[in-house]
Amino acid sequence: MKARVFVSLKNGVLDPQGEAVRHALGALGFDGVNGVRQGKLIELDLADGTTEATVTEMCEKLLANTVIESYSIELV
């Protein structure tokens, strides 16, 4: 079983990496990009029978800083 965890900064948290990407896109001639939010994708290869609750616990304890980040889980 596989799980994908998408982690991104919560709304209202400044994203300096996203801003740097937005600026670089403008410098490359890609006009009209008003904002960029950057995140990360974590793919987990899990033993059969691993529950979404277990993946949620992984996110809460390690994979996401829940003070400033939100996450979503996709079981594949």
N, CA, C and O atoms as a Tripos MOL2 file, in Angstrom:
@<TRIPOS>MOLECULE
protein
  304   303    76     0     0
PROTEIN
NO_CHARGES

@<TRIPOS>ATOM
      1 N           0.8470   -1.1720    0.0000 N.3       1 MET1
      2 CA          0.0000    0.0000    0.0000 C.3       1 MET1
      3 C           0.8950    1.2380    0.0000 C.2       1 MET1
      4 O           1.9700    1.2490    0.5980 O.2       1 MET1
      5 N           0.4330    2.2530   -0.6710 N.am      2 LYS2
      6 CA          1.1800    3.5060   -0.7310 C.3       2 LYS2
      7 C           0.2930    4.6380   -0.2300 C.2       2 LYS2
      8 O          -0.9320    4.5910   -0.3340 O.2       2 LYS2
      9 N           0.9440    5.6410    0.3090 N.am      3 ALA3
     10 CA          0.2420    6.8570    0.7200 C.3       3 ALA3
     11 C           1.0470    8.0450    0.2390 C.2       3 ALA3
     12 O           2.2780    8.0210    0.2280 O.2       3 ALA3
     13 N           0.3360    9.0790   -0.1580 N.am      4 ARG4
     14 CA          0.9580   10.3400   -0.5180 C.3       4 ARG4
     15 C           0.4990   11.3810    0.4930 C.2       4 ARG4
     16 O          -0.6930   11.5280    0.7640 O.2       4 ARG4
     17 N           1.4620   12.0910    1.0370 N.am      5 VAL5
     18 CA          1.1660   13.1570    1.9840 C.3       5 VAL5
     19 C           1.6070   14.4650    1.3450 C.2       5 VAL5
     20 O           2.7740   14.6260    0.9860 O.2       5 VAL5
     21 N           0.6740   15.3960    1.2050 N.am      6 PHE6
     22 CA          0.9450   16.7110    0.6490 C.3       6 PHE6
     23 C           1.0080   17.6980    1.8140 C.2       6 PHE6
     24 O           0.0420   17.8410    2.5630 O.2       6 PHE6
     25 N           2.1370   18.3720    1.9630 N.am      7 VAL7
     26 CA          2.3400   19.3090    3.0620 C.3       7 VAL7
     27 C           2.5530   20.6990    2.4730 C.2       7 VAL7
     28 O           3.3510   20.8710    1.5510 O.2       7 VAL7
     29 N           1.8420   21.6840    3.0040 N.am      8 SER8
     30 CA          2.0240   23.0580    2.5420 C.3       8 SER8
     31 C           1.8460   24.0070    3.7170 C.2       8 SER8
     32 O           1.2500   23.6610    4.7370 O.2       8 SER8
     33 N           2.3750   25.2070    3.5480 N.am      9 LEU9
     34 CA          2.2250   26.2140    4.5930 C.3       9 LEU9
     35 C           0.7670   26.6390    4.6980 C.2       9 LEU9
     36 O           0.0650   26.7240    3.6910 O.2       9 LEU9
     37 N           0.3220   26.9030    5.9040 N.am     10 LYS10
     38 CA         -1.0420   27.3660    6.1200 C.3      10 LYS10
     39 C          -1.1950   28.7630    5.5260 C.2      10 LYS10
     40 O          -0.2230   29.5050    5.3880 O.2      10 LYS10
     41 N          -2.4450   29.1090    5.1740 N.am     11 ASN11
     42 CA         -2.7300   30.4500    4.6840 C.3      11 ASN11
     43 C          -2.3230   31.4590    5.7590 C.2      11 ASN11
     44 O          -2.5490   31.2400    6.9490 O.2      11 ASN11
     45 N          -1.7330   32.5430    5.3310 N.am     12 GLY12
     46 CA         -1.2990   33.5830    6.2530 C.3      12 GLY12
     47 C           0.1400   33.4330    6.7090 C.2      12 GLY12
     48 O           0.7070   34.3670    7.2770 O.2      12 GLY12
     49 N           0.7460   32.2650    6.4690 N.am     13 VAL13
     50 CA          2.1540   32.0610    6.8140 C.3      13 VAL13
     51 C           2.9890   32.4890    5.6100 C.2      13 VAL13
     52 O           2.7540   32.0310    4.4910 O.2      13 VAL13
     53 N           3.9550   33.3610    5.8410 N.am     14 LEU14
     54 CA          4.7950   33.8240    4.7430 C.3      14 LEU14
     55 C           5.5570   32.6600    4.1230 C.2      14 LEU14
     56 O           6.0190   31.7610    4.8250 O.2      14 LEU14
     57 N           5.6810   32.6910    2.7950 N.am     15 ASP15
     58 CA          6.3500   31.6280    2.0540 C.3      15 ASP15
     59 C           7.4960   32.2470    1.2470 C.2      15 ASP15
     60 O           7.3140   32.5640    0.0720 O.2      15 ASP15
     61 N           8.6710   32.4240    1.8570 N.am     16 PRO16
     62 CA          9.7740   33.0670    1.1360 C.3      16 PRO16
     63 C          10.2450   32.2720   -0.0700 C.2      16 PRO16
     64 O          10.6570   32.8640   -1.0670 O.2      16 PRO16
     65 N          10.1950   30.9500   -0.0080 N.am     17 GLN17
     66 CA         10.5980   30.1470   -1.1710 C.3      17 GLN17
     67 C           9.6120   30.3350   -2.3100 C.2      17 GLN17
     68 O          10.0210   30.4550   -3.4650 O.2      17 GLN17
     69 N           8.3310   30.3640   -2.0100 N.am     18 GLY18
     70 CA          7.3220   30.6150   -3.0360 C.3      18 GLY18
     71 C           7.4970   31.9770   -3.6640 C.2      18 GLY18
     72 O           7.3430   32.1340   -4.8750 O.2      18 GLY18
     73 N           7.8220   32.9710   -2.8410 N.am     19 GLU19
     74 CA          8.0440   34.3250   -3.3500 C.3      19 GLU19
     75 C           9.2700   34.3640   -4.2520 C.2      19 GLU19
     76 O           9.2640   35.0550   -5.2700 O.2      19 GLU19
     77 N          10.3180   33.6340   -3.8940 N.am     20 ALA20
     78 CA         11.5180   33.5820   -4.7310 C.3      20 ALA20
     79 C          11.2030   32.9370   -6.0810 C.2      20 ALA20
     80 O          11.7080   33.3850   -7.1100 O.2      20 ALA20
     81 N          10.3840   31.9060   -6.0860 N.am     21 VAL21
     82 CA          9.9910   31.2590   -7.3400 C.3      21 VAL21
     83 C           9.1630   32.2250   -8.1870 C.2      21 VAL21
     84 O           9.3700   32.3350   -9.3950 O.2      21 VAL21
     85 N           8.2210   32.9260   -7.5430 N.am     22 ARG22
     86 CA          7.3970   33.8970   -8.2770 C.3      22 ARG22
     87 C           8.2750   34.9650   -8.9190 C.2      22 ARG22
     88 O           8.0720   35.3290  -10.0770 O.2      22 ARG22
     89 N           9.2430   35.4610   -8.1700 N.am     23 HIS23
     90 CA         10.1460   36.4890   -8.6910 C.3      23 HIS23
     91 C          10.9700   35.9440   -9.8600 C.2      23 HIS23
     92 O          11.1330   36.6230  -10.8750 O.2      23 HIS23
     93 N          11.4860   34.7240   -9.7190 N.am     24 ALA24
     94 CA         12.2960   34.1200  -10.7830 C.3      24 ALA24
     95 C          11.4680   33.8890  -12.0470 C.2      24 ALA24
     96 O          11.9630   34.0860  -13.1560 O.2      24 ALA24
     97 N          10.2200   33.4760  -11.8860 N.am     25 LEU25
     98 CA          9.3600   33.2890  -13.0620 C.3      25 LEU25
     99 C           9.1580   34.6120  -13.7950 C.2      25 LEU25
    100 O           9.1950   34.6600  -15.0240 O.2      25 LEU25
    101 N           8.9440   35.6860  -13.0300 N.am     26 GLY26
    102 CA          8.8130   37.0080  -13.6510 C.3      26 GLY26
    103 C          10.0750   37.4100  -14.3840 C.2      26 GLY26
    104 O          10.0030   37.9850  -15.4700 O.2      26 GLY26
    105 N          11.2420   37.1140  -13.8000 N.am     27 ALA27
    106 CA         12.5130   37.4500  -14.4420 C.3      27 ALA27
    107 C          12.7250   36.6620  -15.7250 C.2      27 ALA27
    108 O          13.4340   37.1100  -16.6270 O.2      27 ALA27
    109 N          12.1090   35.4890  -15.8050 N.am     28 LEU28
    110 CA         12.2130   34.6660  -17.0110 C.3      28 LEU28
    111 C          11.1670   35.0370  -18.0590 C.2      28 LEU28
    112 O          11.0980   34.4150  -19.1190 O.2      28 LEU28
    113 N          10.3620   36.0440  -17.7660 N.am     29 GLY29
    114 CA          9.3850   36.5160  -18.7430 C.3      29 GLY29
    115 C           7.9980   35.9350  -18.5820 C.2      29 GLY29
    116 O           7.1400   36.1630  -19.4350 O.2      29 GLY29
    117 N           7.7510   35.1960  -17.5240 N.am     30 PHE30
    118 CA          6.4220   34.6330  -17.2790 C.3      30 PHE30
    119 C           5.6140   35.6390  -16.4650 C.2      30 PHE30
    120 O           5.5800   35.5900  -15.2360 O.2      30 PHE30
    121 N           4.9700   36.5440  -17.1800 N.am     31 ASP31
    122 CA          4.1690   37.5680  -16.5280 C.3      31 ASP31
    123 C           2.8340   36.9800  -16.0810 C.2      31 ASP31
    124 O           2.3890   35.9550  -16.5980 O.2      31 ASP31
    125 N           2.2150   37.6290  -15.1350 N.am     32 GLY32
    126 CA          0.8870   37.2090  -14.7040 C.3      32 GLY32
    127 C           0.8840   36.2140  -13.5650 C.2      32 GLY32
    128 O          -0.1870   35.7640  -13.1600 O.2      32 GLY32
    129 N           2.0430   35.8500  -13.0300 N.am     33 VAL33
    130 CA          2.0730   34.9620  -11.8630 C.3      33 VAL33
    131 C           2.0030   35.8610  -10.6370 C.2      33 VAL33
    132 O           2.9780   36.5220  -10.2820 O.2      33 VAL33
    133 N           0.8510   35.8770  -10.0010 N.am     34 ASN34
    134 CA          0.6280   36.7830   -8.8740 C.3      34 ASN34
    135 C           1.0560   36.1970   -7.5340 C.2      34 ASN34
    136 O           1.2590   36.9420   -6.5740 O.2      34 ASN34
    137 N           1.1950   34.8930   -7.4540 N.am     35 GLY35
    138 CA          1.5920   34.2820   -6.1990 C.3      35 GLY35
    139 C           1.9870   32.8360   -6.3980 C.2      35 GLY35
    140 O           1.4750   32.1570   -7.2880 O.2      35 GLY35
    141 N           2.8910   32.3740   -5.5740 N.am     36 VAL36
    142 CA          3.3270   30.9750   -5.5960 C.3      36 VAL36
    143 C           3.3850   30.4950   -4.1530 C.2      36 VAL36
    144 O           3.9500   31.1720   -3.2940 O.2      36 VAL36
    145 N           2.8120   29.3430   -3.8880 N.am     37 ARG37
    146 CA          2.9310   28.6880   -2.5940 C.3      37 ARG37
    147 C           3.6430   27.3720   -2.8420 C.2      37 ARG37
    148 O           3.2380   26.5970   -3.7090 O.2      37 ARG37
    149 N           4.6890   27.1170   -2.0940 N.am     38 GLN38
    150 CA          5.4800   25.9060   -2.2750 C.3      38 GLN38
    151 C           5.1340   24.9150   -1.1770 C.2      38 GLN38
    152 O           4.8300   25.2980   -0.0470 O.2      38 GLN38
    153 N           5.1850   23.6440   -1.5240 N.am     39 GLY39
    154 CA          4.9350   22.5970   -0.5490 C.3      39 GLY39
    155 C           5.8470   21.4170   -0.8120 C.2      39 GLY39
    156 O           6.8290   21.5140   -1.5480 O.2      39 GLY39
    157 N           5.5010   20.3100   -0.1990 N.am     40 LYS40
    158 CA          6.2860   19.1030   -0.4340 C.3      40 LYS40
    159 C           5.3500   17.9000   -0.5190 C.2      40 LYS40
    160 O           4.2600   17.8870    0.0530 O.2      40 LYS40
    161 N           5.8100   16.9060   -1.2440 N.am     41 LEU41
    162 CA          5.1000   15.6490   -1.4010 C.3      41 LEU41
    163 C           5.9530   14.5620   -0.7720 C.2      41 LEU41
    164 O           7.1370   14.4310   -1.0830 O.2      41 LEU41
    165 N           5.3520   13.7890    0.1050 N.am     42 ILE42
    166 CA          6.0410   12.6610    0.7300 C.3      42 ILE42
    167 C           5.2970   11.4010    0.3340 C.2      42 ILE42
    168 O           4.1050   11.2700    0.6100 O.2      42 ILE42
    169 N           5.9900   10.4720   -0.3110 N.am     43 GLU43
    170 CA          5.3910    9.1940   -0.6860 C.3      43 GLU43
    171 C           5.8740    8.1280    0.2760 C.2      43 GLU43
    172 O           7.0710    7.9780    0.5180 O.2      43 GLU43
    173 N           4.9190    7.3910    0.8180 N.am     44 LEU44
    174 CA          5.2220    6.3360    1.7830 C.3      44 LEU44
    175 C           4.8410    4.9860    1.1970 C.2      44 LEU44
    176 O           3.7490    4.8340    0.6500 O.2      44 LEU44
    177 N           5.7200    4.0170    1.3050 N.am     45 ASP45
    178 CA          5.4270    2.6410    0.9350 C.3      45 ASP45
    179 C           5.1530    1.9080    2.2340 C.2      45 ASP45
    180 O           6.0610    1.7070    3.0410 O.2      45 ASP45
    181 N           3.9120    1.5090    2.4390 N.am     46 LEU46
    182 CA          3.4650    1.0040    3.7330 C.3      46 LEU46
    183 C           3.0730   -0.4730    3.6630 C.2      46 LEU46
    184 O           2.7230   -0.9960    2.6050 O.2      46 LEU46
    185 N           3.1420   -1.1130    4.7970 N.am     47 ALA47
    186 CA          2.6940   -2.5020    4.9020 C.3      47 ALA47
    187 C           1.1820   -2.5550    4.7020 C.2      47 ALA47
    188 O           0.4670   -1.6280    5.0840 O.2      47 ALA47
    189 N           0.7000   -3.6380    4.1030 N.am     48 ASP48
    190 CA         -0.7400   -3.8220    3.9510 C.3      48 ASP48
    191 C          -1.4060   -3.7500    5.3210 C.2      48 ASP48
    192 O          -0.8770   -4.2490    6.3140 O.2      48 ASP48
    193 N          -2.5490   -3.1330    5.3510 N.am     49 GLY49
    194 CA         -3.2820   -3.0130    6.6020 C.3      49 GLY49
    195 C          -2.9770   -1.7470    7.3820 C.2      49 GLY49
    196 O          -3.6220   -1.4790    8.3950 O.2      49 GLY49
    197 N          -2.0000   -0.9590    6.9280 N.am     50 THR50
    198 CA         -1.7190    0.3100    7.5990 C.3      50 THR50
    199 C          -2.9170    1.2280    7.3920 C.2      50 THR50
    200 O          -3.4010    1.3820    6.2700 O.2      50 THR50
    201 N          -3.3850    1.8240    8.4550 N.am     51 THR51
    202 CA         -4.5900    2.6400    8.3710 C.3      51 THR51
    203 C          -4.2620    4.1060    8.1080 C.2      51 THR51
    204 O          -3.1400    4.5620    8.3310 O.2      51 THR51
    205 N          -5.2560    4.8180    7.6360 N.am     52 GLU52
    206 CA         -5.0970    6.2620    7.4320 C.3      52 GLU52
    207 C          -4.8440    6.9470    8.7750 C.2      52 GLU52
    208 O          -4.1370    7.9530    8.8330 O.2      52 GLU52
    209 N          -5.4080    6.4180    9.8330 N.am     53 ALA53
    210 CA         -5.1780    6.9750   11.1670 C.3      53 ALA53
    211 C          -3.6950    6.9000   11.5370 C.2      53 ALA53
    212 O          -3.1670    7.8110   12.1740 O.2      53 ALA53
    213 N          -3.0260    5.8190   11.1400 N.am     54 THR54
    214 CA         -1.5940    5.6830   11.4110 C.3      54 THR54
    215 C          -0.8020    6.7180   10.6190 C.2      54 THR54
    216 O           0.1420    7.3140   11.1370 O.2      54 THR54
    217 N          -1.1890    6.9290    9.3640 N.am     55 VAL55
    218 CA         -0.5110    7.9400    8.5380 C.3      55 VAL55
    219 C          -0.7530    9.3350    9.1210 C.2      55 VAL55
    220 O           0.1520   10.1700    9.1330 O.2      55 VAL55
    221 N          -1.9560    9.5820    9.5960 N.am     56 THR56
    222 CA         -2.2600   10.8550   10.2460 C.3      56 THR56
    223 C          -1.3610   11.0610   11.4580 C.2      56 THR56
    224 O          -0.8480   12.1590   11.6710 O.2      56 THR56
    225 N          -1.1690   10.0210   12.2440 N.am     57 GLU57
    226 CA         -0.2850   10.1080   13.4120 C.3      57 GLU57
    227 C           1.1480   10.4200   12.9900 C.2      57 GLU57
    228 O           1.8350   11.1980   13.6520 O.2      57 GLU57
    229 N           1.6020    9.8170   11.8900 N.am     58 MET58
    230 CA          2.9370   10.1110   11.3560 C.3      58 MET58
    231 C           3.0570   11.5970   11.0120 C.2      58 MET58
    232 O           4.0660   12.2360   11.3100 O.2      58 MET58
    233 N           2.0170   12.1300   10.3830 N.am     59 CYS59
    234 CA          2.0230   13.5530   10.0040 C.3      59 CYS59
    235 C           2.0700   14.4410   11.2380 C.2      59 CYS59
    236 O           2.8340   15.4050   11.2920 O.2      59 CYS59
    237 N           1.2580   14.1140   12.2140 N.am     60 GLU60
    238 CA          1.1680   14.9380   13.4210 C.3      60 GLU60
    239 C           2.4700   14.9250   14.2230 C.2      60 GLU60
    240 O           2.8320   15.9230   14.8470 O.2      60 GLU60
    241 N           3.1710   13.7880   14.2030 N.am     61 LYS61
    242 CA          4.3740   13.6460   15.0200 C.3      61 LYS61
    243 C           5.6640   14.0290   14.3010 C.2      61 LYS61
    244 O           6.6250   14.4370   14.9520 O.2      61 LYS61
    245 N           5.7080   13.9060   12.9520 N.am     62 LEU62
    246 CA          6.9740   14.1090   12.2610 C.3      62 LEU62
    247 C           6.8760   14.8130   10.9100 C.2      62 LEU62
    248 O           7.6340   15.7460   10.6440 O.2      62 LEU62
    249 N           5.9670   14.3860   10.0680 N.am     63 LEU63
    250 CA          6.0130   14.7950    8.6660 C.3      63 LEU63
    251 C           5.5910   16.2440    8.4280 C.2      63 LEU63
    252 O           6.0150   16.8540    7.4460 O.2      63 LEU63
    253 N           4.7680   16.7980    9.3050 N.am     64 ALA64
    254 CA          4.3100   18.1770    9.1380 C.3      64 ALA64
    255 C           4.4710   18.9320   10.4530 C.2      64 ALA64
    256 O           4.2460   18.3870   11.5330 O.2      64 ALA64
    257 N           4.8600   20.1810   10.3400 N.am     65 ASN65
    258 CA          4.8730   21.0680   11.5030 C.3      65 ASN65
    259 C           3.4850   21.6930   11.5600 C.2      65 ASN65
    260 O           3.2180   22.6900   10.8890 O.2      65 ASN65
    261 N           2.6150   21.1100   12.3550 N.am     66 THR66
    262 CA          1.2010   21.4890   12.3270 C.3      66 THR66
    263 C           0.9300   22.8930   12.8510 C.2      66 THR66
    264 O          -0.1970   23.3780   12.7450 O.2      66 THR66
    265 N           1.9340   23.5540   13.4120 N.am     67 VAL67
    266 CA          1.7610   24.9450   13.8310 C.3      67 VAL67
    267 C           1.6670   25.8490   12.6030 C.2      67 VAL67
    268 O           0.8660   26.7840   12.5720 O.2      67 VAL67
    269 N           2.4940   25.5640   11.5860 N.am     68 ILE68
    270 CA          2.5260   26.4420   10.4080 C.3      68 ILE68
    271 C           2.1760   25.7200    9.1090 C.2      68 ILE68
    272 O           2.0400   26.3650    8.0690 O.2      68 ILE68
    273 N           2.0280   24.3940    9.1470 N.am     69 GLU69
    274 CA          1.7500   23.6310    7.9260 C.3      69 GLU69
    275 C           0.4460   22.8540    8.0490 C.2      69 GLU69
    276 O           0.0350   22.4450    9.1350 O.2      69 GLU69
    277 N          -0.1840   22.6670    6.9020 N.am     70 SER70
    278 CA         -1.3300   21.7770    6.8170 C.3      70 SER70
    279 C          -0.9270   20.6080    5.9130 C.2      70 SER70
    280 O           0.0590   20.6880    5.1800 O.2      70 SER70
    281 N          -1.6950   19.5360    5.9750 N.am     71 TYR71
    282 CA         -1.3690   18.3660    5.1700 C.3      71 TYR71
    283 C          -2.6440   17.6680    4.7320 C.2      71 TYR71
    284 O          -3.7010   17.8130    5.3470 O.2      71 TYR71
    285 N          -2.5190   16.9150    3.6640 N.am     72 SER72
    286 CA         -3.6050   16.0430    3.2170 C.3      72 SER72
    287 C          -2.9890   14.7000    2.8580 C.2      72 SER72
    288 O          -1.8260   14.6070    2.4660 O.2      72 SER72
    289 N          -3.8000   13.6710    3.0030 N.am     73 ILE73
    290 CA         -3.3380   12.2910    2.7920 C.3      73 ILE73
    291 C          -4.1340   11.6730    1.6600 C.2      73 ILE73
    292 O          -5.3560   11.8140    1.5930 O.2      73 ILE73
    293 N          -3.4340   10.9900    0.7730 N.am     74 GLU74
    294 CA         -4.0710   10.2560   -0.3230 C.3      74 GLU74
    295 C          -3.5530    8.8200   -0.2620 C.2      74 GLU74
    296 O          -2.3580    8.5830   -0.4320 O.2      74 GLU74
    297 N          -4.4480    7.8670   -0.0210 N.am     75 LEU75
    298 CA         -4.0570    6.4640   -0.0320 C.3      75 LEU75
    299 C          -4.1650    5.9420   -1.4520 C.2      75 LEU75
    300 O          -5.1740    6.1450   -2.1270 O.2      75 LEU75
    301 N          -3.1090    5.2620   -1.8980 N.am     76 VAL76
    302 CA         -3.0590    4.7910   -3.2920 C.3      76 VAL76
    303 C          -3.0490    3.2790   -3.3010 C.2      76 VAL76
    304 O          -3.0090    2.6690   -4.3690 O.2      76 VAL76
@<TRIPOS>BOND
     1     1     2 1
     2     2     3 1
     3     3     4 2
     4     3     5 am
     5     5     6 1
     6     6     7 1
     7     7     8 2
     8     7     9 am
     9     9    10 1
    10    10    11 1
    11    11    12 2
    12    11    13 am
    13    13    14 1
    14    14    15 1
    15    15    16 2
    16    15    17 am
    17    17    18 1
    18    18    19 1
    19    19    20 2
    20    19    21 am
    21    21    22 1
    22    22    23 1
    23    23    24 2
    24    23    25 am
    25    25    26 1
    26    26    27 1
    27    27    28 2
    28    27    29 am
    29    29    30 1
    30    30    31 1
    31    31    32 2
    32    31    33 am
    33    33    34 1
    34    34    35 1
    35    35    36 2
    36    35    37 am
    37    37    38 1
    38    38    39 1
    39    39    40 2
    40    39    41 am
    41    41    42 1
    42    42    43 1
    43    43    44 2
    44    43    45 am
    45    45    46 1
    46    46    47 1
    47    47    48 2
    48    47    49 am
    49    49    50 1
    50    50    51 1
    51    51    52 2
    52    51    53 am
    53    53    54 1
    54    54    55 1
    55    55    56 2
    56    55    57 am
    57    57    58 1
    58    58    59 1
    59    59    60 2
    60    59    61 am
    61    61    62 1
    62    62    63 1
    63    63    64 2
    64    63    65 am
    65    65    66 1
    66    66    67 1
    67    67    68 2
    68    67    69 am
    69    69    70 1
    70    70    71 1
    71    71    72 2
    72    71    73 am
    73    73    74 1
    74    74    75 1
    75    75    76 2
    76    75    77 am
    77    77    78 1
    78    78    79 1
    79    79    80 2
    80    79    81 am
    81    81    82 1
    82    82    83 1
    83    83    84 2
    84    83    85 am
    85    85    86 1
    86    86    87 1
    87    87    88 2
    88    87    89 am
    89    89    90 1
    90    90    91 1
    91    91    92 2
    92    91    93 am
    93    93    94 1
    94    94    95 1
    95    95    96 2
    96    95    97 am
    97    97    98 1
    98    98    99 1
    99    99   100 2
   100    99   101 am
   101   101   102 1
   102   102   103 1
   103   103   104 2
   104   103   105 am
   105   105   106 1
   106   106   107 1
   107   107   108 2
   108   107   109 am
   109   109   110 1
   110   110   111 1
   111   111   112 2
   112   111   113 am
   113   113   114 1
   114   114   115 1
   115   115   116 2
   116   115   117 am
   117   117   118 1
   118   118   119 1
   119   119   120 2
   120   119   121 am
   121   121   122 1
   122   122   123 1
   123   123   124 2
   124   123   125 am
   125   125   126 1
   126   126   127 1
   127   127   128 2
   128   127   129 am
   129   129   130 1
   130   130   131 1
   131   131   132 2
   132   131   133 am
   133   133   134 1
   134   134   135 1
   135   135   136 2
   136   135   137 am
   137   137   138 1
   138   138   139 1
   139   139   140 2
   140   139   141 am
   141   141   142 1
   142   142   143 1
   143   143   144 2
   144   143   145 am
   145   145   146 1
   146   146   147 1
   147   147   148 2
   148   147   149 am
   149   149   150 1
   150   150   151 1
   151   151   152 2
   152   151   153 am
   153   153   154 1
   154   154   155 1
   155   155   156 2
   156   155   157 am
   157   157   158 1
   158   158   159 1
   159   159   160 2
   160   159   161 am
   161   161   162 1
   162   162   163 1
   163   163   164 2
   164   163   165 am
   165   165   166 1
   166   166   167 1
   167   167   168 2
   168   167   169 am
   169   169   170 1
   170   170   171 1
   171   171   172 2
   172   171   173 am
   173   173   174 1
   174   174   175 1
   175   175   176 2
   176   175   177 am
   177   177   178 1
   178   178   179 1
   179   179   180 2
   180   179   181 am
   181   181   182 1
   182   182   183 1
   183   183   184 2
   184   183   185 am
   185   185   186 1
   186   186   187 1
   187   187   188 2
   188   187   189 am
   189   189   190 1
   190   190   191 1
   191   191   192 2
   192   191   193 am
   193   193   194 1
   194   194   195 1
   195   195   196 2
   196   195   197 am
   197   197   198 1
   198   198   199 1
   199   199   200 2
   200   199   201 am
   201   201   202 1
   202   202   203 1
   203   203   204 2
   204   203   205 am
   205   205   206 1
   206   206   207 1
   207   207   208 2
   208   207   209 am
   209   209   210 1
   210   210   211 1
   211   211   212 2
   212   211   213 am
   213   213   214 1
   214   214   215 1
   215   215   216 2
   216   215   217 am
   217   217   218 1
   218   218   219 1
   219   219   220 2
   220   219   221 am
   221   221   222 1
   222   222   223 1
   223   223   224 2
   224   223   225 am
   225   225   226 1
   226   226   227 1
   227   227   228 2
   228   227   229 am
   229   229   230 1
   230   230   231 1
   231   231   232 2
   232   231   233 am
   233   233   234 1
   234   234   235 1
   235   235   236 2
   236   235   237 am
   237   237   238 1
   238   238   239 1
   239   239   240 2
   240   239   241 am
   241   241   242 1
   242   242   243 1
   243   243   244 2
   244   243   245 am
   245   245   246 1
   246   246   247 1
   247   247   248 2
   248   247   249 am
   249   249   250 1
   250   250   251 1
   251   251   252 2
   252   251   253 am
   253   253   254 1
   254   254   255 1
   255   255   256 2
   256   255   257 am
   257   257   258 1
   258   258   259 1
   259   259   260 2
   260   259   261 am
   261   261   262 1
   262   262   263 1
   263   263   264 2
   264   263   265 am
   265   265   266 1
   266   266   267 1
   267   267   268 2
   268   267   269 am
   269   269   270 1
   270   270   271 1
   271   271   272 2
   272   271   273 am
   273   273   274 1
   274   274   275 1
   275   275   276 2
   276   275   277 am
   277   277   278 1
   278   278   279 1
   279   279   280 2
   280   279   281 am
   281   281   282 1
   282   282   283 1
   283   283   284 2
   284   283   285 am
   285   285   286 1
   286   286   287 1
   287   287   288 2
   288   287   289 am
   289   289   290 1
   290   290   291 1
   291   291   292 2
   292   291   293 am
   293   293   294 1
   294   294   295 1
   295   295   296 2
   296   295   297 am
   297   297   298 1
   298   298   299 1
   299   299   300 2
   300   299   301 am
   301   301   302 1
   302   302   303 1
   303   303   304 2
@<TRIPOS>SUBSTRUCTURE
     1 MET1         2 RESIDUE 1 A MET
     2 LYS2         6 RESIDUE 1 A LYS
     3 ALA3        10 RESIDUE 1 A ALA
     4 ARG4        14 RESIDUE 1 A ARG
     5 VAL5        18 RESIDUE 1 A VAL
     6 PHE6        22 RESIDUE 1 A PHE
     7 VAL7        26 RESIDUE 1 A VAL
     8 SER8        30 RESIDUE 1 A SER
     9 LEU9        34 RESIDUE 1 A LEU
    10 LYS10       38 RESIDUE 1 A LYS
    11 ASN11       42 RESIDUE 1 A ASN
    12 GLY12       46 RESIDUE 1 A GLY
    13 VAL13       50 RESIDUE 1 A VAL
    14 LEU14       54 RESIDUE 1 A LEU
    15 ASP15       58 RESIDUE 1 A ASP
    16 PRO16       62 RESIDUE 1 A PRO
    17 GLN17       66 RESIDUE 1 A GLN
    18 GLY18       70 RESIDUE 1 A GLY
    19 GLU19       74 RESIDUE 1 A GLU
    20 ALA20       78 RESIDUE 1 A ALA
    21 VAL21       82 RESIDUE 1 A VAL
    22 ARG22       86 RESIDUE 1 A ARG
    23 HIS23       90 RESIDUE 1 A HIS
    24 ALA24       94 RESIDUE 1 A ALA
    25 LEU25       98 RESIDUE 1 A LEU
    26 GLY26      102 RESIDUE 1 A GLY
    27 ALA27      106 RESIDUE 1 A ALA
    28 LEU28      110 RESIDUE 1 A LEU
    29 GLY29      114 RESIDUE 1 A GLY
    30 PHE30      118 RESIDUE 1 A PHE
    31 ASP31      122 RESIDUE 1 A ASP
    32 GLY32      126 RESIDUE 1 A GLY
    33 VAL33      130 RESIDUE 1 A VAL
    34 ASN34      134 RESIDUE 1 A ASN
    35 GLY35      138 RESIDUE 1 A GLY
    36 VAL36      142 RESIDUE 1 A VAL
    37 ARG37      146 RESIDUE 1 A ARG
    38 GLN38      150 RESIDUE 1 A GLN
    39 GLY39      154 RESIDUE 1 A GLY
    40 LYS40      158 RESIDUE 1 A LYS
    41 LEU41      162 RESIDUE 1 A LEU
    42 ILE42      166 RESIDUE 1 A ILE
    43 GLU43      170 RESIDUE 1 A GLU
    44 LEU44      174 RESIDUE 1 A LEU
    45 ASP45      178 RESIDUE 1 A ASP
    46 LEU46      182 RESIDUE 1 A LEU
    47 ALA47      186 RESIDUE 1 A ALA
    48 ASP48      190 RESIDUE 1 A ASP
    49 GLY49      194 RESIDUE 1 A GLY
    50 THR50      198 RESIDUE 1 A THR
    51 THR51      202 RESIDUE 1 A THR
    52 GLU52      206 RESIDUE 1 A GLU
    53 ALA53      210 RESIDUE 1 A ALA
    54 THR54      214 RESIDUE 1 A THR
    55 VAL55      218 RESIDUE 1 A VAL
    56 THR56      222 RESIDUE 1 A THR
    57 GLU57      226 RESIDUE 1 A GLU
    58 MET58      230 RESIDUE 1 A MET
    59 CYS59      234 RESIDUE 1 A CYS
    60 GLU60      238 RESIDUE 1 A GLU
    61 LYS61      242 RESIDUE 1 A LYS
    62 LEU62      246 RESIDUE 1 A LEU
    63 LEU63      250 RESIDUE 1 A LEU
    64 ALA64      254 RESIDUE 1 A ALA
    65 ASN65      258 RESIDUE 1 A ASN
    66 THR66      262 RESIDUE 1 A THR
    67 VAL67      266 RESIDUE 1 A VAL
    68 ILE68      270 RESIDUE 1 A ILE
    69 GLU69      274 RESIDUE 1 A GLU
    70 SER70      278 RESIDUE 1 A SER
    71 TYR71      282 RESIDUE 1 A TYR
    72 SER72      286 RESIDUE 1 A SER
    73 ILE73      290 RESIDUE 1 A ILE
    74 GLU74      294 RESIDUE 1 A GLU
    75 LEU75      298 RESIDUE 1 A LEU
    76 VAL76      302 RESIDUE 1 A VAL
